Amino acid sequence: MTRLLAVCLAAALAFPTVAAEIRPAVLYAVGQKFDKSFNEGAYEGAQRFKAVARGELLEFEPTSPAQFEQGVAALARRGATDIVAVGFYYAAPMAQVAPRHPEIRFTLIDAESDQPNVRSVVFKEHEGAFLAGMLAGLASPSGKIGFVGAMDIPLLRKFAVGYEEGARHVRADAQVLVNFIGNTPAAFSDPSAGKELARSQIERGAEVVFAGAGISNFGVFQAAVELKRLAIGVDSNQNGLHPGSILTSQLKRVDLAVERSFAAARDGTWKPGRIELGLAEDGVGLAFDANNAPLVKPEWRARIDAARADIIAGRIKVTDATKR
């Protein structure tokens, strides 16, 4: 029996395709649960599922990535049948921990695992970032814009590259400043450093700064407010944090990934493997609402909508920095 056949057989036996009672759990990324970003998106998706399923939601909030194993053990003791782990840095510990809990269905957000009881959900961040770059390029009189990321890792390079390609799609002379806060996950929780980098970019001429740094985004936004420039949020709709200063937010629908995974487990259709969400799956996109309506001209919105359709149809190719 080949390893692939054995994996598929084990998955079929462990997770039958019939509706079942489940006990869902979320193991959050390091930081705040209500971060107006990645974690909060996961929470909202879990809450939507909970409202329909009318059951209990188990949660674990780590203070460092090293607590992954501890978190899984705690959730398992409480009877979790399905655990969503939110964060790219859980890929390595997942490979060690998942085989010890073959009865649990794991969903790993933002990373991949080949374990037979793990569903890996990744996103086409570059597609959404392309649209964000277009809007930044249209809104910037000089064409000089910035990107502040938490860490220089492939995941965030996808944002930076897509953003630059989008800006140059609407103006060939666009200049994009790119800086990263740090080289550990702590960079996602350092608003002061985010503010200083954004301030530096603005002082160098950036008129729009895209914040891709978790809780550190709050510092980027504050710099934009104080220096009267524009910022772009990420993951969740952050437009309402500073109306008039946040041009848009690039949505990354972690909420849908969480909700759909729990629903599949309940309905008996959950399967392990890789799932990729992009514009076509409504997994990424831009946020338009009353908070940023005064900042976005109708003709800009029309160009964004047209580009979105062209990307989905394959007429516009956006570079995935992880595959170059």
N, C-alpha and C positions, 0 to 999 in steps of 0.2 A: 504494500500500500504506500503510495507516494505521500510525502509530507502534506502537500496541498489537499489531497483527498482526505487525509486523516483530520486536518484542520476543519475542513468543511463538514465532515461527519460529526466531529465533536461539537461544532457550533449548532448543527441541526438538532442533535440530541439534547444539548443544554438549553436551547432557546426555541421551543416548539412554536409553530405559527398558529397559536390560538390566543384569544384574549385572556389576560391574566391580571390578577391583583399584583400591583407592584408597590414598592416603597422607595420613592425617588430621593436622591441626595445630590447636593452640589458641594464640591470641594473647590473653594474659590482660589483665585490668584492672590498672591501676596499683596496686601494693601487694604483699602477700605471696601466693604461690601457696597456701600452707597457712594460710589466714586464718580457717578454721572458718566460712566464709561463702560469698560469691559465687564467688570464684576456686576455692575448694576444691570447690564443687559442680560447676563445669565440669570440673575435673580428675577427679573421681570418675566423672562420666558418660563422659568420654573413656577412662578406664581400664577401665570395664565393656565398652565397645566393643572396646577393644584386646584384652581377655582372650578375646573371642569370635573376633575377626578374626585374632588372632595376628600382628599386624603392628607396625610402629614408629609411635610417636606423636611428632610434632614439636612443639616448644613454643618460645614466645618470651615473656619476661617484661620488659615495658617499665618504665622508671623515670619516664616521663611520657607523657601522651597524644600528645605531639608525635612519639613514636617509632613511631607506627602504620605509616607508610609504610616506615620502616626495617625494622620487624618483618615486614611482608608480603614485602618484597624478600628478606629473609634466608630466610624459609620457602619462597618460590618457588624460590630457588636450590637449596634442598635437596630439591626435587621435590614439594612439597605440592600435592595435587590438591583438597583441601577444607580451608578455614580457618574456624574459629569465632572470631569477635572478641567479647570479653566486655566490654561497657560502653557506656552511652548516649553517651559523648563521642566514640565512633568513627563516629558517623553522618556528620558532615561530611567527615572524611578518606576515608571509604568511598566517597563519591560521586566523589571524585577518583581513588582508587586502583583500584577495581574495574574500570573500563573499560580500564585498562592490563593487566589480567590476565584476559581473557575466558575463558581455559581453566580458571580456578580457580572452584570453587563456594564462595562465602562465606556464612556464617551470622552474622548480626548479632544479638546478644542485647541486649535492652532499648532498641532504637531501630529506626527504619524507613528503608529505602532502596528506591528504585524501579528500581535497576539490574537488568538482566535476568539477572545471575549472582549475585544476593544473595537469600537467604532471611532475612526479618526475623521474629524471635521476640519477642513482647511478652507481658506477663502481666497478669492481672486482679488486681493487688495489692490493690485495694480490697475484693475479696471475702474474701480471707484476713484482711485487717486488720479487717474487720467482726467476724469470729469472735474475733480477738485482743482487740478492744475489749469484746466481750461478756464474755469471761473476765476481763479486767481489772476491768470494772465489777462482776462478781459477787464477785471476790476482795477488792475495796476496801471496807472498812467505811464510809468517808466518801463514796465515789464520786468522789474526786479522784485523777486519774491523769495521767501525762505521756507525751509523745512527744519523743524526741531524734533528729532527723534530721541527716544530714551537710550537705546543701545545700537551700535553698528553691527546688526545681525541680518541675515538674509531676509527674515520676515519684514523688517522695517525698511530694508533696501527696496523691497517691492513697492512700498509706498513712495519712497523718494524718486525712484526711476519713473514710475507711472505718472507722478505729479509733474516731473520735468517734461515728459513727453506730451502731456496734456497742455501745458503752458506753451510749448513750442508749436503745438498744433494750431493755436490761434494767433501766435506771433512768433516769427522765427528768431527775433532778437531777444527773446526772454532769457533772463539770467536767474539761476536758482542757487541760493546759498543753502548749504546742507551742513548741519552740525548735530552731534550726538552728545547726550548728557554724561553718560558714564559707561562702564563695561560690566556692571552687575545688575541684577534685577532691582536693586535699590534705586536705580536711575528712573524707574517708573513712579517713584514716590518722593521726588525732590523738586517741589514747586519753585524754590529759590533759585536753583540752578537753571530750571526751565526759563524763568524770568530773565536771568542774566544773559542767556544765550539769545533769547528773542530780542532783548534790548540791543545786544551787539549787532544782530542782523538788521534791525531797524535803523540803527545808527549808520550802518553801511549802505543804507538805501532801500532795504526791503519794505515794500508797502503792504504786503500780505504775508503772514507767517502761518504755515500749516503746522499744527501741534500734533505729534504722534507719540505721546509720552505718558499716557495714563494720568495719574494724579498730578504729575508735573505739568500737565496742560494748564492747570489753574494759574501757574506763574506766567506762562506764555500769554494767556488771555489778559492778565493784569498788565503786562508790558504793553500790549496792544492798546488797552484802554488808556493808560497813562500817556502814551506817546501818540495817541490819536491815529492809530493804524488799524488794519483789519487782521483778524485771525480766522483760522479754520479749525473746527473741532474734529474729533474722531471717535469711532466706535458707536456711541450713542448720540442722540440729537442734543447737542450742547448749545444750540442757538440761543436758548433762553437764559443762559448764564450771564451774558452781557449783550442784551439786545442793542443793535446798532454798531457793535464792534465785531461780532462773529458773522462772517460772510456766509458760511454754511458749515455743515458738519458732514464728514464722510461716514456714512453708516456702515457698520459691520454687524450683521444681524446675528450676533451671538444668541439673542433671545430666541430666534427661530430655530437655531441649531439645538438648543436645549429643549425647547418645547416639542419639537418634532421627534427627538430621540426618545423622550419619555413617552410620547404618544405611540410611537412604534412599539415600544416595549409593552405598553398596555394592550395594544391591538394584536400583538403576536407577530408583528412584521419586522421587528428589529433584526438587523444583520450586522455583523462586524465588517470591517473594511474601510476604505477611503471614500469620503464624500467631499466634493469641492463645490463651494457656493460662490457664484459670481453675479454679474448683472442679470443674466438670463434666469437665474433662480431667485432673484430679489435678495440675494445674500449680501450685496454691497450696493451703495448708491449715495446720493446726496440728500440732505434734509432741507426742504423748503417749507416755511411756515410763516406765520404773522410776524415772527421776530426778525426774520431776515428779508421779508418781502420788500422793504424800502431800499435795500442794498442791491437787489438783483433786478436788472432791467429785463423787460419781457423778451427782448431780442437775444439777450444772453441765455435766458432759460430755453428759448427755442433752439439755440445752437447746442446746448447741453443735451436736450432731449433727442436731437437728431444724431449726435455723436453716440449716445447710449444705444440707439437703435442700430447704428452702424457697427458698433463693437459686438453686439449680440449676433448680428448677421455675418460677422467676419470681414466686413469691409474695412474696418480699422483694426489693426493688429497692435496690441499693447504689449510691451516687453515684460515678461515675468523674470525679474532679476535672479530668481533662484534657478533658472533654467538656461542662463546665458553661457 
